[in-house]
Amino acid sequence: MEYTFSEKYKNNVILEKTFKFSIGIVLYAEQLEEKRKYVLSRQILKAGTSIGANAKEAQNAESTADFIHKMKIALKEADETEYWLFLCEAISHYPDCKHLLEELKGILKILNKIISSSKRR
């Protein structure tokens, strides 16, 4: 899916990737809802969309420590999302989520890099 990002998201890789990922998560959650998989749908929707929300919130951090803290929350949400997606992947009659897991792998790498490089400042 192609989306035109606002100027605030351009040139900010983590915001672009997490926003795009959130769109994919919403669409996947809708697929789960259609199959009446309400519990996992809600868990995935909450955790998956909060990754980008926390990364966005970090852009207005009051200090480096606050920025790192908000990015760590985004990382925790990404880890939780990965768990729920692994669970969906393990259940044969659930919709395919491999594409989301691939996107998430890249997001996790970026978040870890942002956190580690921010700590060195």
C-alpha positions as CSV (number, residue, x, y, z in Angstrom):
1,M,0.0,0.0,0.0
2,E,1.3,3.4,-0.9
3,Y,0.8,6.4,1.3
4,T,1.9,10.0,0.9
5,F,3.5,11.1,4.2
6,S,3.1,14.5,5.6
7,E,6.1,16.8,5.7
8,K,6.6,15.9,9.4
9,Y,7.1,12.3,8.6
10,K,9.4,12.8,5.6
11,N,13.1,12.2,6.2
12,N,12.3,10.4,9.5
13,V,12.7,6.7,8.8
14,I,11.2,5.5,12.0
15,L,8.1,7.6,11.7
16,E,7.6,6.6,8.1
17,K,8.1,2.9,8.8
18,T,6.0,2.8,11.9
19,F,3.1,4.7,10.2
20,K,3.2,2.4,7.3
21,F,3.3,-0.6,9.7
22,S,0.3,0.8,11.6
23,I,-1.7,0.9,8.4
24,G,-0.8,-2.8,7.8
25,I,-1.7,-3.6,11.4
26,V,-5.1,-2.0,11.1
27,L,-5.9,-3.9,7.9
28,Y,-4.7,-7.2,9.5
29,A,-6.8,-6.5,12.6
30,E,-9.8,-6.0,10.3
31,Q,-9.1,-9.4,8.7
32,L,-9.0,-11.0,12.1
33,E,-12.3,-9.3,13.1
34,E,-13.9,-10.7,9.9
35,K,-12.9,-14.2,11.1
36,R,-14.3,-13.3,14.6
37,K,-10.8,-13.4,16.2
38,Y,-11.6,-10.5,18.4
39,V,-9.2,-11.0,21.3
40,L,-6.1,-11.2,19.2
41,S,-7.3,-8.5,16.9
42,R,-7.6,-6.0,19.7
43,Q,-4.2,-7.0,21.2
44,I,-2.5,-6.6,17.8
45,L,-4.2,-3.4,17.1
46,K,-3.3,-1.8,20.4
47,A,0.3,-2.9,20.5
48,G,1.0,-2.5,16.8
49,T,-0.3,1.0,16.4
50,S,1.3,2.3,19.6
51,I,4.8,1.6,18.3
52,G,4.5,4.6,15.9
53,A,2.5,6.7,18.4
54,N,5.3,6.4,20.9
55,A,8.0,7.1,18.3
56,K,6.0,10.2,17.3
57,E,5.7,11.3,20.9
58,A,9.5,10.9,21.3
59,Q,10.0,13.6,18.7
60,N,8.8,16.1,21.3
61,A,10.8,14.8,24.2
62,E,11.9,17.2,26.8
63,S,15.4,15.7,27.1
64,T,17.6,13.0,25.7
65,A,16.6,10.8,28.7
66,D,12.9,11.4,27.9
67,F,13.5,10.6,24.2
68,I,15.3,7.3,25.1
69,H,12.5,6.4,27.5
70,K,9.8,7.0,24.9
71,M,11.7,5.0,22.3
72,K,12.1,2.2,24.8
73,I,8.3,2.1,25.2
74,A,8.0,1.9,21.4
75,L,10.5,-1.0,21.5
76,K,8.4,-2.8,24.2
77,E,5.3,-2.4,22.1
78,A,7.1,-3.7,19.1
79,D,8.2,-6.7,21.1
80,E,4.7,-7.3,22.2
81,T,3.4,-7.0,18.7
82,E,5.9,-9.5,17.5
83,Y,4.6,-12.0,20.1
84,W,1.0,-11.6,19.0
85,L,2.1,-11.9,15.3
86,F,4.1,-15.1,16.1
87,L,1.0,-16.5,17.8
88,C,-1.1,-15.7,14.7
89,E,1.6,-17.2,12.4
90,A,1.6,-20.4,14.5
91,I,-2.2,-21.0,14.1
92,S,-2.8,-22.4,10.7
93,H,-6.2,-21.0,10.0
94,Y,-5.3,-17.4,10.8
95,P,-4.6,-14.9,8.0
96,D,-1.0,-14.7,6.8
97,C,1.1,-12.1,8.7
98,K,4.6,-12.9,7.4
99,H,4.8,-9.5,5.7
100,L,4.1,-7.7,9.0
101,L,6.7,-9.8,10.8
102,E,9.3,-8.8,8.1
103,E,8.4,-5.1,8.4
104,L,8.5,-5.4,12.2
105,K,12.0,-6.9,12.1
106,G,13.3,-3.8,10.4
107,I,11.5,-1.5,12.8
108,L,13.0,-3.4,15.8
109,K,16.5,-3.0,14.3
110,I,16.0,0.7,13.8
111,L,14.6,1.2,17.3
112,N,17.5,-0.6,18.9
113,K,19.9,1.4,16.9
114,I,18.2,4.7,17.8
115,I,18.3,3.8,21.5
116,S,21.9,2.6,21.6
117,S,23.2,5.7,19.6
118,S,21.1,8.1,21.8
119,K,22.7,6.6,24.9
120,R,26.2,7.4,23.6
121,R,25.5,11.2,23.4
